[in-house]
Amino acid sequence: MLSLQYSAEYVFQDFIFNCGGLSVAFIFVTNWGFEDTASIFRKIQKLRGQFAHFYVVVTLPTKEQNDSFILSYFKYGMELGRPTFIPVQDLEMGFEKIVKVSHARGVCKRQDGIAKLRDEREKSVQSMDIYVKVVTSIPGIDNHDANALNQAIGSIEAIAKASKEYILENTDLSTEKAETITSTPIFGTFLLLIVHAIVVPLELYETENIMPCSICRPLYNLF
């Protein structure tokens, strides 16, 4: 979005860039004058309340213009960094600063997104590690079996509810292993308790100084 606004002493332009989903706003004062400074600072105050990432680029080629700008900055009660003012010598330098700041903000946004994806991937790996540890605690079930059950059936609770026929039809597990999973009388309850142990963070036991009950304690020790 680009708009141009003119006054008797100033030419100032405002730009709004979308950088990877992040809005970055600029006011570019291309000709700083000495009168009616209120108009530019009214615009700055307005945009400052609308954008978290907001910069003001000001062309100040002479000492007189620089001194006038500094007096106006304090006169209108600007706060350091809200917004960030970027003084430049000419138009070319001003546009260069706008492009560089926009690009840098976009890169930071992408890096934040990558970091979040990395965190989610690590959590997914940790969850899978817990899943494999739980399923392979069943006598005769190895890592390959655990992965096969995960891909074909899904959650631990779903495994607890699956029939022997369903396991045989959808995995390469042997009949003996399928029977072990489905015929052990306490296995369904065992798995549901494990589901509860995963859903309820184990740290609660420690932070609240509560020890798991005698039934849950073996599950607690698994983790």
C-alpha distance (Angstrom), angle and dihedral (degrees) to the residues before:
residue distance angle dihedral
M1 . . .
L2 3.81 . .
S3 3.78 129.5 .
L4 3.79 131.8 173.3
Q5 3.78 124.7 -148.4
Y6 3.77 126.9 -176.2
S7 3.79 135.7 -163.2
A8 3.76 132.3 173.9
E9 3.81 94.2 -89.9
Y10 3.79 104.2 20.3
V11 3.72 142.1 56.1
F12 3.80 109.3 -164.4
Q13 3.76 129.4 170.3
D14 3.77 129.8 -165.7
F15 3.78 123.2 -149.0
I16 3.80 130.1 -171.0
F17 3.80 116.7 -165.4
N18 3.79 127.1 -170.3
C19 3.79 106.2 -144.7
G20 3.79 109.7 -174.9
G21 3.78 92.3 -39.1
L22 3.82 93.5 -40.4
S23 3.82 118.2 113.5
V24 3.81 114.3 -139.8
A25 3.82 117.7 -175.5
F26 3.80 128.9 -161.7
I27 3.77 137.0 -176.2
F28 3.79 111.1 -158.0
V29 3.80 112.7 -161.2
T30 3.78 102.1 -162.2
N31 3.82 97.7 177.3
W32 3.79 118.3 29.5
G33 3.80 112.2 -158.0
F34 3.77 133.6 -174.7
E35 3.82 103.2 -120.7
D36 3.80 135.1 61.5
T37 3.78 93.9 20.1
A38 3.80 88.0 161.3
S39 3.81 93.3 79.1
I40 3.79 95.8 61.0
F41 3.81 93.5 44.0
R42 3.80 91.6 49.2
K43 3.79 87.7 56.2
I44 3.80 90.7 47.4
Q45 3.81 92.0 51.1
K46 3.80 90.7 49.6
L47 3.81 95.8 51.3
R48 3.80 92.8 40.6
G49 3.78 88.9 65.0
Q50 3.81 92.6 49.1
F51 3.81 104.1 46.3
A52 3.78 131.4 48.7
H53 3.81 90.3 -159.9
F54 3.80 107.3 50.0
Y55 3.82 131.0 150.7
V56 3.80 134.5 -178.6
V57 3.80 116.6 -150.0
V58 3.82 112.3 -163.8
T59 3.80 126.3 -170.1
L60 3.82 106.8 -139.2
P61 3.81 108.7 166.3
T62 3.84 96.2 159.0
K63 3.80 135.2 53.6
E64 3.81 90.6 -123.6
Q65 3.80 91.9 56.0
N66 3.80 91.1 46.3
D67 3.82 91.9 51.1
S68 3.81 91.0 47.6
F69 3.79 91.2 50.7
I70 3.83 92.9 50.1
L71 3.81 91.8 50.8
S72 3.81 90.8 49.1
Y73 3.82 91.7 46.8
F74 3.80 91.7 60.3
K75 3.80 94.8 35.2
Y76 3.80 91.8 61.1
G77 3.80 94.4 44.1
M78 3.78 100.2 -115.7
E79 3.82 116.0 -176.9
L80 3.77 119.9 -133.4
G81 3.80 108.1 -96.3
R82 3.83 94.5 4.4
P83 2.95 89.8 121.4
T84 3.79 113.3 -1.7
F85 3.82 112.2 -123.6
I86 3.81 117.8 -149.5
P87 3.85 114.7 -165.6
V88 3.81 115.9 -155.9
Q89 3.79 136.5 179.3
D90 3.80 100.0 -130.9
L91 3.80 145.9 -1.2
E92 3.79 94.9 -91.2
M93 3.79 92.2 54.9
G94 3.80 90.0 46.2
F95 3.79 94.3 55.0
E96 3.80 89.8 44.6
K97 3.83 90.4 55.3
I98 3.80 91.3 49.0
V99 3.80 92.2 52.1
K100 3.82 93.1 46.3
V101 3.81 94.9 48.1
S102 3.81 92.2 46.7
H103 3.79 91.5 49.3
A104 3.81 92.5 47.6
R105 3.80 91.4 50.7
G106 3.79 90.9 49.5
V107 3.81 91.4 50.4
C108 3.82 91.0 50.2
K109 3.80 89.9 50.1
R110 3.81 91.8 51.8
Q111 3.80 91.5 47.0
D112 3.81 89.8 52.5
G113 3.79 88.6 51.9
I114 3.80 91.7 48.9
A115 3.81 90.8 48.8
K116 3.81 90.9 52.2
L117 3.81 91.2 49.5
R118 3.81 89.5 49.5
D119 3.81 91.1 51.4
E120 3.80 91.1 48.8
R121 3.80 90.5 49.3
E122 3.81 91.3 50.9
K123 3.80 91.1 49.5
S124 3.80 89.8 49.1
V125 3.80 90.8 52.0
Q126 3.80 90.9 48.3
S127 3.81 91.1 50.1
M128 3.79 90.7 50.1
D129 3.81 90.6 49.6
I130 3.81 89.9 54.4
Y131 3.81 90.4 46.3
V132 3.81 92.3 52.7
K133 3.80 91.9 45.3
V134 3.80 91.4 52.8
V135 3.81 97.0 44.9
T136 3.81 94.7 44.3
S137 3.81 89.2 54.0
I138 3.82 84.7 76.9
P139 3.83 108.7 96.2
G140 3.80 111.5 -99.1
I141 3.84 96.3 9.8
D142 3.82 115.6 119.6
N143 3.83 135.0 -173.2
H144 3.80 92.7 -87.1
D145 3.79 90.7 53.5
A146 3.81 91.3 48.2
N147 3.81 91.9 52.2
A148 3.81 91.4 46.3
L149 3.80 90.9 51.6
N150 3.79 91.1 47.5
Q151 3.80 93.6 52.2
A152 3.80 96.8 42.0
I153 3.79 103.3 34.7
G154 3.78 108.0 14.0
S155 3.77 127.4 -154.1
I156 3.77 127.1 40.0
E157 3.79 89.8 -111.6
A158 3.82 90.1 53.8
I159 3.80 90.0 51.9
A160 3.80 90.2 51.9
K161 3.81 89.9 55.0
A162 3.83 97.2 42.8
S163 3.81 120.5 107.6
K164 3.79 124.0 -128.1
E165 3.81 90.2 -112.0
Y166 3.80 92.0 52.5
I167 3.81 92.0 50.0
L168 3.82 92.0 49.0
E169 3.80 92.4 46.7
N170 3.79 95.7 49.8
T171 3.81 104.0 33.9
D172 3.79 139.2 40.1
L173 3.80 92.6 -119.1
S174 3.79 116.6 132.6
T175 3.78 122.7 -109.4
E176 3.79 89.3 -109.9
K177 3.80 92.5 55.6
A178 3.80 92.8 45.3
E179 3.79 89.5 51.8
T180 3.81 90.7 49.1
I181 3.79 90.4 54.3
T182 3.79 96.4 46.3
S183 3.79 105.3 30.3
T184 3.79 102.9 50.1
P185 3.83 102.4 104.8
I186 3.78 96.7 -141.7
F187 3.80 96.7 38.5
G188 3.80 96.7 93.6
T189 3.79 91.8 50.9
F190 3.80 89.6 42.9
L191 3.80 92.4 56.2
L192 3.79 94.5 44.6
L193 3.78 89.6 52.9
I194 3.79 88.6 51.9
V195 3.80 89.9 51.1
H196 3.79 87.7 54.1
A197 3.78 90.8 48.8
I198 3.80 90.6 53.1
V199 3.80 96.0 45.2
V200 3.81 93.8 46.5
P201 3.84 106.5 60.0
L202 3.76 111.1 -116.9
E203 3.80 89.8 -140.0
L204 3.82 87.4 76.0
Y205 3.77 88.8 69.8
E206 3.79 89.6 58.5
T207 3.82 102.1 36.2
E208 3.79 92.7 47.0
N209 3.82 91.6 40.4
I210 3.82 90.8 -124.0
M211 3.78 119.8 143.5
P212 3.81 119.1 -147.9
C213 3.78 117.1 -107.3
S214 3.80 121.5 -99.0
I215 3.81 91.4 -95.3
C216 3.80 94.5 49.2
R217 3.82 96.9 39.6
P218 3.82 94.8 84.9
L219 3.81 88.7 51.9
Y220 3.79 90.7 48.1
N221 3.80 89.7 53.5
L222 3.80 90.8 53.5
F223 3.79 89.6 69.2
